[in-house]
């Protein structure tokens, strides 16, 4: 016998988990579409040269790569942004600029597994490419906010920074030559202690004094206005640094004008993002009730990535929802649904003599826009109801031989353990209307 098991870092999704994921995916599609983002798709496999050298040394190490049957060096995509840059460069003649897309798909990284992190996981990306307008940066922040709110999250914070601010501070400290390594180290704040990050910075050749100044900058906190003033001083005369501060200020002004609550979007200088392709605004989003979970929605501006594939300028900005990490967090705080079925109505099967009637009734319920499951075996009613409750059905329809003869049916609210009798006398439309009304009562509570 072969032992049934999954690879380390990979997992199966049981019905309740898959249902919860699908609901969030549907929400993401709705929010993205409301801003005009259109769906695309790209292959899971890319030529290896498309993927390598685009994220970081770490992502290159984590790539799943192999030689295919045609002798080609290929790899599984590690994110959706790099394939998107290739996509835009390849199809530029068919795309209207600026081009806005969303893409919901799996990616793969051979990294160490930990809380909320897997080697196969799904990303829910949206991006605008072909414009350097600060409006696109602002819209990215607004989409992230609206997405998390639409999912039903109430206590979350969108934290902003700008790679140009970090670059300006590095200019002032004379560290521009090692900016990539410094940014990767700073990106570990929150996952590692400041002391550990300081040790890493110093091991990379920084003096203790410069490492201390960088950490002091990264750990600035307080009202965003105060933090911006401190950053403006730290970047000094650096033109790129001043540009970054101005960009952050413009986004904060924009979210205020859009009506977002104070404190929902803040400036956090510790946000660096570990991927090399970011060039401007960067963001990460955190659940206040699970601060150590890590960012659940991250992104930023990348103006040079597509330039690796085409001479035409294709600046871009976008973000990605880490749906698997979010689901892990919701499960941890007991907010993940345990419902195992997409249907709301469960039809009990009493006897084979009325099979045609059951099929006709359930077909009409579906045609009225309601999902119904018909149990396939005429077992004892108690056994069927037990299955319905376990799966998370809200309403059970019970019609036995006596009910068919009398023209009645019983509708049972499985959560409240209450029931009512419907006199339908063979008119299935009356029965369907009664089911619809009962579901509305269950959904709204009145």
C-alpha positions in Angstrom: 0.0 0.0 0.0 1.2 3.5 -0.8 1.1 5.9 2.2 -1.3 8.8 1.4 0.7 11.9 2.2 1.6 15.4 0.9 5.0 16.9 0.3 6.4 19.2 3.0 5.1 22.7 2.5 2.2 21.5 0.4 -1.3 20.8 1.7 -4.8 19.6 0.8 -7.8 21.9 1.4 -10.8 20.4 3.0 -14.2 21.6 1.9 -14.6 24.3 4.6 -11.1 25.7 3.9 -11.7 25.6 0.1 -15.1 27.3 0.6 -13.6 30.1 2.7 -10.8 30.6 0.1 -13.3 30.8 -2.8 -15.4 33.4 -0.9 -12.4 35.6 -0.5 -11.4 35.1 -4.2 -14.9 36.1 -5.2 -14.6 39.2 -3.0 -11.2 40.1 -4.6 -12.6 39.7 -8.1 -15.5 42.0 -7.2 -13.4 44.7 -5.7 -10.8 44.6 -8.4 -13.4 44.8 -11.1 -15.0 47.8 -9.4 -11.9 49.7 -10.1 -11.7 48.6 -13.7 -9.0 45.9 -13.4 -9.4 43.1 -16.0 -8.5 39.4 -15.6 -5.5 37.8 -17.3 -3.7 34.5 -17.0 -0.1 33.3 -17.6 1.5 29.8 -17.5 2.7 28.3 -14.3 6.0 27.5 -16.1 8.3 30.1 -17.5 11.7 30.0 -19.2 14.2 30.1 -16.3 15.8 33.4 -17.6 12.4 35.1 -17.2 12.3 34.4 -13.5 15.9 34.5 -12.3 17.5 37.7 -11.1 14.2 39.5 -10.8 13.2 39.1 -7.1 16.3 38.5 -4.9 19.0 36.0 -4.3 16.7 34.3 -1.9 13.9 33.9 -4.4 16.4 32.6 -6.9 17.4 29.9 -4.4 13.8 29.1 -3.7 12.8 28.6 -7.4 11.5 25.2 -8.4 13.6 24.6 -11.6 14.2 21.8 -13.9 15.1 20.8 -17.5 12.0 19.8 -19.4 11.7 17.0 -22.0 12.7 19.5 -24.7 15.9 20.3 -23.0 14.7 23.8 -22.0 15.6 25.3 -18.6 12.3 26.2 -17.0 11.0 27.2 -13.5 7.7 27.5 -11.7 6.7 31.1 -11.1 7.5 32.5 -7.6 5.1 35.4 -7.9 2.7 36.9 -10.4 4.4 40.2 -11.0 7.5 39.0 -12.9 5.3 36.9 -15.4 3.1 40.0 -15.7 6.0 42.1 -16.8 6.9 39.5 -19.4 3.3 39.4 -20.5 3.1 43.1 -21.0 6.4 43.2 -22.9 5.2 40.4 -25.2 1.7 41.6 -25.8 2.3 45.4 -25.7 0.8 45.9 -29.1 -2.5 44.5 -28.0 -2.9 46.3 -24.7 -4.3 49.8 -24.1 -2.2 51.8 -21.8 -2.4 52.3 -18.9 -3.3 48.6 -18.6 -5.0 47.4 -15.4 -5.1 43.7 -14.6 -5.8 41.2 -11.9 -4.6 37.7 -11.6 -5.6 35.1 -9.0 -3.3 32.0 -9.2 -0.9 29.7 -7.4 2.8 30.4 -7.1 5.7 28.2 -5.7 8.7 28.9 -3.5 10.9 26.3 -1.9 11.2 28.2 1.3 11.1 27.0 4.9 7.6 26.5 6.0 6.2 28.4 8.9 3.0 29.9 10.3 0.8 30.9 7.4 3.6 30.2 4.8 3.6 27.3 2.4 5.6 26.2 -0.6 2.6 26.4 -2.8 0.3 29.3 -2.2 -2.1 31.6 -3.9 -1.7 35.2 -4.7 -4.4 37.7 -5.6 -2.6 40.4 -7.6 -3.8 43.6 -9.2 -1.5 46.0 -11.1 -1.6 49.1 -13.2 1.2 49.3 -15.8 2.2 52.1 -18.3 1.9 55.1 -16.0 4.0 56.9 -13.4 1.0 59.0 -12.2 0.8 59.3 -8.4 -2.9 58.6 -8.9 -2.1 55.0 -9.6 -0.1 54.8 -6.4 -3.0 56.2 -4.5 -5.5 53.9 -6.2 -3.3 50.9 -5.1 -3.7 52.0 -1.5 -7.5 52.5 -1.9 -7.9 49.1 -3.5 -6.0 47.4 -0.7 -8.2 49.2 1.9 -11.4 48.4 0.1 -10.4 44.7 -0.4 -9.6 44.1 3.3 -12.8 45.9 4.4 -14.9 43.9 1.9 -13.5 40.6 3.2 -14.9 41.7 6.6 -11.8 42.7 8.4 -12.3 45.6 10.8 -9.0 46.1 12.6 -6.2 46.4 10.1 -3.5 48.9 9.2 -2.0 49.7 5.8 1.6 50.8 6.3 3.4 52.8 3.7 7.0 53.7 2.9 8.9 54.7 -0.2 12.0 53.0 -1.5 13.2 56.5 -2.6 13.1 57.7 1.1 15.3 54.7 2.1 17.6 55.5 -0.9 17.9 59.1 0.3 18.8 58.1 3.8 21.4 55.7 2.4 22.8 58.5 0.3 23.2 60.7 3.3 25.0 57.9 5.1 27.2 57.1 2.1 25.7 53.6 1.8 24.2 53.8 -1.7 26.7 51.1 -2.9 25.2 48.5 -0.7 21.5 49.5 -0.8 20.2 46.1 -1.9 21.8 44.3 1.0 20.7 47.0 3.5 17.1 46.9 2.3 16.9 43.1 2.6 18.2 43.4 6.1 15.7 46.1 7.1 12.9 44.1 5.5 13.5 41.5 8.3 12.3 43.9 11.0 9.2 42.5 12.5 10.3 39.0 11.8 13.7 39.4 13.6 14.6 41.6 16.6 16.3 45.0 16.0 19.4 43.6 17.6 19.5 40.7 15.2 19.1 43.1 12.2 21.8 45.3 13.6 24.2 42.4 13.8 23.3 41.5 10.2 23.9 45.1 9.0 27.3 45.2 10.8 28.3 41.8 9.4 27.6 43.3 6.0 30.2 45.9 6.5 28.3 48.8 8.2 29.8 50.5 11.1 27.9 50.2 14.4 27.1 53.9 14.2 25.5 53.7 10.8 23.6 50.6 11.6 22.2 52.4 14.7 21.1 55.4 12.6 19.4 53.1 10.0 17.5 51.2 12.7 16.5 54.5 14.4 15.1 55.7 11.1 13.3 52.4 10.5 11.7 52.4 13.9 10.3 55.9 13.8 6.7 55.8 14.9 3.9 58.2 15.8 1.5 60.3 13.7 2.3 60.1 10.0 2.8 63.9 9.8 5.5 63.7 12.5 7.2 60.7 10.9 7.3 62.5 7.5 8.9 65.5 9.1 11.6 63.4 10.6 12.2 61.5 7.4 12.4 64.8 5.5 15.2 65.8 7.8 17.0 62.4 7.5 17.0 62.4 3.7 18.7 65.9 3.8 19.5 67.3 0.4 19.0 63.9 -1.4 16.7 64.7 -4.4 15.5 61.1 -4.6 14.8 61.1 -0.9 12.8 64.3 -1.0 10.8 62.9 -3.9 9.9 59.9 -1.8 8.8 62.0 1.1 6.6 64.1 -1.3 5.1 60.9 -2.7 4.1 59.6 0.7 2.6 63.0 1.6 0.5 62.9 -1.6 -0.8 59.5 -0.9 -1.8 60.4 2.7 -3.6 63.5 1.4 -5.4 61.4 -1.2 -6.6 58.7 1.3 -7.9 61.5 3.5 -9.8 63.1 0.6 -11.2 59.7 -0.3 -12.7 59.5 3.2 -10.7 56.7 4.8 -10.7 56.7 8.6 -7.7 58.4 10.4 -5.1 55.9 11.3 -6.1 53.3 8.8 -3.2 54.2 6.5 0.1 55.2 8.2 3.7 55.9 7.3 6.0 53.1 8.6 9.8 53.6 7.7 10.5 49.9 8.6 8.6 48.7 5.5 11.3 47.9 2.9 9.9 44.9 0.9 12.6 42.3 0.2 12.1 42.1 -3.6 14.7 44.0 -5.6 12.3 45.3 -8.3 10.5 47.9 -6.1 11.4 51.5 -6.9 8.9 53.8 -5.2 5.9 53.5 -2.9 5.8 50.2 -1.0 3.1 48.9 1.4 2.3 46.1 3.8 -1.0 45.4 5.7 -1.3 43.9 9.1 -4.2 42.6 11.3 -4.1 44.3 14.6 -5.4 41.2 16.4 -2.5 39.2 14.9 0.4 41.5 14.7 3.0 38.7 14.5 1.3 37.0 11.6 3.0 39.2 9.1 1.7 41.2 6.1 -1.5 39.9 4.5 -1.5 42.3 1.5 1.7 43.8 0.1 3.0 45.6 -2.9 4.4 48.8 -4.4 5.8 50.6 -7.4 8.2 48.9 -9.8 9.2 51.1 -12.7 12.0 49.1 -14.3 11.0 45.5 -14.2 9.4 45.3 -17.7 12.5 47.0 -19.1 14.3 43.7 -18.8 12.1 42.4 -21.6 11.5 45.5 -23.8 13.0 48.9 -24.6 9.6 50.6 -24.1 9.0 52.1 -20.7 6.4 50.2 -18.8 6.3 51.5 -15.2 4.0 49.6 -12.9 2.4 49.6 -9.5 0.3 47.0 -7.7 -0.2 44.7 -4.7 -1.1 41.2 -3.8 -3.3 39.6 -1.2 -1.7 36.7 0.6 -4.9 34.7 0.9 -3.3 31.6 2.5 -1.7 33.6 5.2 -5.0 35.5 5.8 -6.9 32.2 6.0 -4.4 30.9 8.5 -4.9 34.0 10.6 -8.7 33.9 10.5 -8.6 30.2 11.5 -6.3 31.0 14.4 -8.7 33.6 15.9 -11.8 31.4 15.2 -13.2 33.5 12.4 -12.9 30.9 9.6 -16.2 29.4 8.5 -16.7 25.7 9.1 -19.4 25.3 6.4 -18.7 22.4 4.1 -21.3 23.1 1.4 -22.1 25.9 -1.0 -25.8 25.0 -0.9 -28.3 26.3 1.7 -31.2 23.9 1.3 -31.0 20.2 2.1 -33.8 18.0 0.7 -34.4 14.8 2.7 -35.1 11.7 0.6 -37.9 9.6 2.2 -38.9 7.0 -0.4 -38.2 6.0 -4.0 -41.8 6.2 -5.0 -41.6 10.0 -5.0 -38.2 10.3 -6.6 -39.6 12.1 -9.7 -41.4 14.6 -7.4 -38.2 15.3 -5.5 -36.2 15.8 -8.7 -38.9 18.2 -10.0 -39.0 20.2 -6.8 -35.3 20.5 -6.4 -34.9 21.6 -10.1 -37.4 24.4 -9.6 -35.6 25.5 -6.4 -32.4 25.8 -8.4 -34.1 27.6 -11.2 -35.3 30.2 -8.6 -31.6 30.9 -7.8 -31.2 28.8 -4.7 -28.7 26.0 -4.2 -30.2 22.7 -2.9 -28.7 19.3 -2.3 -30.8 16.2 -2.6 -29.6 13.3 -0.4 -29.0 10.3 -2.8 -30.2 7.5 -0.4 -33.5 7.1 1.4 -32.0 6.6 4.9 -33.6 7.4 8.3 -34.5 11.0 8.6 -32.3 11.5 11.7 -29.2 10.2 9.8 -29.8 12.6 6.9 -30.4 15.6 9.2 -27.2 14.8 11.1 -25.3 14.9 7.8 -27.0 18.2 6.9 -26.0 19.8 10.2 -22.4 18.6 10.0 -22.1 20.1 6.5 -23.5 23.5 7.6 -26.9 23.5 5.8 -29.2 26.2 7.0 -32.6 24.8 5.9 -33.9 21.3 5.5 -36.9 20.4 3.3 -38.9 17.4 4.5 -41.7 15.9 2.4 -42.7 12.3 3.0 -45.5 10.2 1.6 -48.1 11.6 4.1 -47.0 15.2 3.3 -47.3 14.5 -0.5 -50.8 13.2 0.1 -51.8 16.2 2.2 -50.0 18.8 0.0 -47.8 20.0 2.8 -44.1 20.2 3.6 -41.9 20.9 6.6 -39.2 23.5 6.5 -36.6 23.0 9.3 -34.3 25.8 10.5 -31.3 23.6 11.3 -29.4 26.2 13.3 -32.4 27.4 15.5 -34.0 23.9 15.6 -37.3 25.3 14.6 -39.7 24.3 11.9 -42.8 25.4 10.1 -45.4 23.7 7.8 -46.1 24.9 4.3 -49.4 24.2 2.6 -48.5 24.0 -1.1 -51.1 21.5 -2.4 -49.0 20.5 -5.4 -48.1 24.1 -6.5 -44.3 23.9 -6.4 -44.0 27.6 -6.9 -45.8 28.2 -3.6 -43.3 25.9 -1.9 -40.3 27.6 -3.6 -41.5 31.0 -2.4 -41.8 29.7 1.1 -38.3 28.3 1.0 -37.0 31.7 -0.3 -38.8 33.5 2.6 -37.4 31.1 5.2 -33.8 31.6 3.9 -34.3 35.4 4.1 -35.4 35.0 7.7 -32.3 32.9 8.4 -29.9 35.3 6.6 -31.3 38.5 8.1 -32.6 37.3 11.5 -36.1 38.6 10.9 
